[in-house]
């Protein structure tokens, strides 16, 4: 009989998410519990979490989370940051030593604001300025990786099982209105700290179960617009695609979903609503290289909400449930039950149909 580690599990990887539509804060314990029954979907080569609303005291500043391979690299990176940003606070990210997590890099966070003079000289808005700064560090500074860069949110990831990663980062001490989680079972790319999910840029974060067969086409297109895929896994490109479509191209989340999980041509042709038909034809024609092919289920986190999406053939499992003001999402119903045993309205979204949840105005 084959045991774990001796057989490839192509449907592996686990995702989970929870959001309070009232903006109510929840500790990280809830999302850690969700990953426990999905342990065998991972193999210990990557786990991580994204949390929203966790830095209210610094909510107006970009929270940069970085991995460094040594102190000299950290000093070089800090010099780069000081040339572009006001650093209002910096500290090592608190962790606890546990046997399951080893070979950790130096893990630091900086709360920063771009210098207005730098924005003016480069003629950029602050989000584009921060995005370019992140790309420059990850591309040009060996041994340094920015793995989180949004406002009032943060990503926490490592090589390990997600339940252990949550304990390592002391996530029970954080409170957020929205959480996402991932357990990784890499099949084509290495297991390393920067390659664990979630992948983020600004306040967008992606957790993904699946495999992107269109990766090269997607990557070549998105890198024409200044994005650099440096983290050795196909999932990274999804984050950049969503940033490009929503922040840069100003598409709605629903329209962006119609690009990356576009309906088949014959499905579009048979639509009876002419306006809807023309919209899908337009999006498919305008962004053909951003169609993501291959099996996937993803959860996109952003300030104020979540979006869950399957590939158009629904080749990966994903279920959604509700409990009071909470919406819960996971690869398996068991994970939802671990978060909320009395969750109601458990259902599986159709392929290519986004589930978009936002908190009420002013709640975050």
N, C-alpha and C positions, 0 to 999 in steps of 0.2 A: 504494500500500500504506500502510495506517495504521501509525503508529509509536507508541511509548510516549508517553502524554500526550494522544493524539488519540482514544483509544477507551476507553469505560468497561468495566471488568472487574468484573462483579458478584460473581464468586466470589473476588475478590482478598482480601488479608490472609493473613498466614502466622502460624502458631503452632507452638511447639515447647516441649518440657519434658524434663527428665531428673531422676531421683531415685535415690539410693542407699538401698536398704532396710536396709543396715547402718549408715547414717549416715556413710558415708565422704565426706570432703570432696573436692570437685572445683573446679578453677579455672573462671573464666568463659570461658576459651578454648573449651571444649567446646561450650557453648550458642551462642557466636558463630559457630562453624563450621556449626552446624545451619542458620543463617539464610542462608548464602551461596548454596546452590542454589535457594532460594526468593526470590531477589532480585526477580524480576519480579512477584511477588505484591504488592509494595509500590510506592509511587510517591514515596518520600522525604518524605512529610508526617507521619511518625510511626514511631518504633521504641522498643522498651524491653524491660527485663528485670526480673524479680523474683528475689531470691536469699535462701535461708534458711540460717541458721547462720553468717552472716558476721560477727556482732558478739559473739563469745563473751565478750570482756572487759566488755561492757555488757549481757549477756543478760537481766538483771533490770530493765532500763529500756526505756521506749518510745523507739524511734528515729524521730524526726520528720524527714522530708525535706521541704524547702520550696523553692519558687520565689518570688523577690521581683523586683519590677520596678525597685526603686531602694533605696538605703540607708535613706532615711527610712521606707519601708514595713517594712524589716527591723527597724528600731528600734522602731516601733510594735508589731510582732508580738512582739518579744522582751519588751516591757513586759507585754503580755497573758499571755505564757507565764510570766513571773516571778510574776504574781499567782496562778497556779494550780498551778505545778509547781516542783519543785526541778530546776534544770538542772545536771546533774553534769558535762557536757562539751558543748561546741559548737564547730563548725568549718565552714569552707567545704568542700564536697565536692570532692575532687581531680579535676581534669579535665586533658586535654591539648588544646591548640589544634590543630585540623585543619581544612583548607579546607571539608570537607563539612558541618560543623556551624557555623552562624552565628547571630547575634542571640541568643546565650544570655542568659538572665536571671541574677540572682545565685542561686546554688544552695547551700544551707546545710543542715546537719543538727544536731539537738539530741538528746541522750540525757537523758530526763526521767523523773521520778516524781511522781505527783500528791501534793499536800499532803494529809495525812490530815484536816486541818481543813477543807479545801475539800470533800472527800468527805463528811464528816460534816454540813456545813452544807447541802449539796445532797441528802443522803441517797441517794447513788448508789454503786454499786460502781465500781472503777477503770476497767474497760473501757467502761462506759457514760459515765463522766466524760470519758475520752479521746475517745470517738466524738463526744460533743456539742461538745467543744472544737474538734475538727477541723472539724465542720460550721459552727461559729461563725466560725472564721477564714476558711473558704472562702466563706462567705456575706456576712459583715459587714466584712471587711478587704480592700478593693479592692487588687489588685496582689500579693496573697499567696495562695499555694495550697499546702496540705499534700498532697503526693502519695504519702506513705508514712508509716505510723504504727504499725507492729507492733513486737514484741519480737524481737530477734535475727534480723531480716530487713530487707531494704531494696529499694526500687524505684528504678530508674534509667531515665529516659526523656527523649526529646527529639524535635525535629523533624528528621528525617533517616532514612536507611536503617538498619535495625537493626545491620548489621555495623559501620557507622560510629559508631553510638551506643555500642556496646560498646568501641570503641577510645577514643572521647571520654572515657568514664568510667573508663578503665583497669581494666576488669573482669577482666583477666588477673591482677590483684593481689589479687582477692578469692577466698575459698574457701568454698563452701557445699555442703550435702548435697543440695540441691534447687534447680533453676533453671527458670524459665519465660521465654519470649521471644515477642515479637510484632513483626511488620512490618505497617504500616498502609497500606491503600488506601481512604481515606475517600471515600464517595460522597454523603453527605447532610449532613455536618458539617465544620467547618473543621479544617485541620491547624494545630495550635498545641501548645505544650509541655505544657500541662495536659491536652490532649485525647488525647495518646498513651497507649497501653496499656503496662503493666498499670494497671488501676484497683485501688485498695486501700482498705481500712478495717481498722484494727487489723492482725491478721496475715493477713487474707484478701486474696488478689489474684486478679484475673481477666484472662486474655487471651482474645480473642474474634475469630472469623472469622465474619462474617455480618451480618444486618440484622434488627433487632427491630421487627416491624410492630405489636406490642402495646405499644410504649414508653409511649404516653400513659396507657393503663390501668394499666400497671405503676407508672409514676411517680406518678400520682395516689394510688394505694393506699399506696405505701411512704412518701410524704411526709406521710401522716397520722400517722406514728409518729416524726416528728422528723428524718427523713433529708431532705437537700436536694440535688437534682441541679443542679449549678452548672457542670459541666465541658464542656458543649456536645457531648455525644455519647451515643448510646443505651446504650452498653456500661456506663456508670457505674452504671446502675440494677441490673444483674445482681449487682454486688458488694454493694450494699445489701440486695438480696433475700436473698442467701445469708447475710449477717450477721444479718438479721432472723429467718430460718428456723432457723438453727443456733444462734446465740448467744442470741437473745432467746426464741424459741419452743422451743428445746431439741430440735429434730428431729435425727435422724441424717442423715448425708450422703445415704444412699440414699433416705430419706424426702423430703429437700429436692429431690433429683433428680426424684422422682415428682410434685412440685408444679410445678416449672418446665418439665419435659418430660413432662407427665402423659400416660398412655395414653389413647387415644380411649375414649369411653363404651362402644362396642360391644366393644372389646378387654377392658375391665374386666368387662363383662357375661358374657363367655365364659370367664372364668377359672374353673378347676375347684377351686382352693384357696380355700375360703370365707373363711378368715382374711385371706389376701392380697387377695381381692376386696373385703372390707369396709374394709380399710386404704386401698386406692386410692379407693374411693368416699368415704371420710371426708376424705381429703386434697383431693380435687378439689372437694368441697362446701365445705370450710372455707376454702380459699385460691384461689378461682376467678380473682381478679384478678392472681395471681402466675404464672399460666401464661404462658410466653414463647412467642409465635408468630413465625413467620418462620424462615429458615434460620440455623442457628448450630452452630458447634463451639466449645467453651470448655475451658479448663483452669483449675481453681480451685486455687490454692496456699494452704496453711495450715501452721502450725507442726506438723511431723511428717508431712506427707503431701501428696498431690495427688489431685484428682478430674478426670477427663476425661469430657466428656458431649457428645453430638450431640443436635440436635433430633429429635423422634420420627419424622420422615420421612427423616432423614439426608440433608439437602440440602447439607451441606458435608463435605468430605473430612477424615478424621482416621484415622491408623493408629498402632498401638502395637507396640513390639518389646521384646525383653529381651536382656540380656547380663550374665551372672553375677548380681550383686546389683542391677543397674541396670534400671529400667524407663524406656523412651524413648517419647515421644509427639510427633507432628508432623503437619502438614497433608499431607506427602508422605514416602514411604519414603526418598527421596533425602536428606532432612534427617537421618533416623535413621542412615543409612549414613555420613554425614559425622561424626556423633558416635561411632559404633561400627560400623566396616565389617563386623564379624562378628556383628552382632546376629541373634538367632534369634527364631522364633515371631512373625513379623510378621503382624499381623491387623488387621482393621477392626472396631471395636465397632459393634454394632447401634444403630439410632436409639433414643434414650431410655434406653439401658442404660449406667449409669455404670461407669467403670473407676476404682476407688478403691485407692490404693497408700499404705501407711504404713510408716514406718521402725520398726525393732524398739524395744521399750520401752527407754527410757534412752539412746537413741543420739543424741538431739539436744538 
